[in-house]
Amino acid sequence: MQNSDAMALSVALLAAAGGLTQRINEGVVARGFEGLRPAHGFAFARLAPDGATVTDLAVHLGMTKQAASQLVEELVRKGYAERRPHPADARARLVVLTEAGWACTRAAEEAAAEAVGAWVDVLGEDGVRAVCDSLSRVAPGGPIRPAW
C-alpha cells in the first residue's frame, strides 16, 4: 500500500470514528440526557460493567487523576454516577453508574444502532459486517478513549 493510500484510509477511519462519536452523543442528547459530551460516554464505557476507581478511569481515558476526579465529580453532580466504598480496598472509592447513568448508556446503544443503520443504508448489512470483522482483526485491545 502506498503512503497516500494509507493516509486516505487513516483519514476515512478517523472521520468515521469522529462522526460515529458525534452521532451517538447527539442521539443521547435527543433522548433527553442533557449536559453530556462525548468524553462522558467514554467514561461510561469504563464504569458500565462493575464500576471503577478514579485512578482506573484516568488510565482508561489517558488523563491525569485530577482530570478524572473532575469528570467524576461532574457525573456525580449530574446524577449519572455515585461513589461507593470499594469492596476490596478500604482506602479507595468505587465510582458506579446510577439508574440515570444506566438509562443514558442504553440511550447511547440505541443511538449507536441508528448511526450504524445509516452505514447499512450505504454499505448493506454484509458490507457493515465485513467492515466490523476487518476492523476487529486490526483494532488494538484495551481502552476505548477519546483522542485528546
Disulfide bonds with the S-S distance in Angstrom:
none
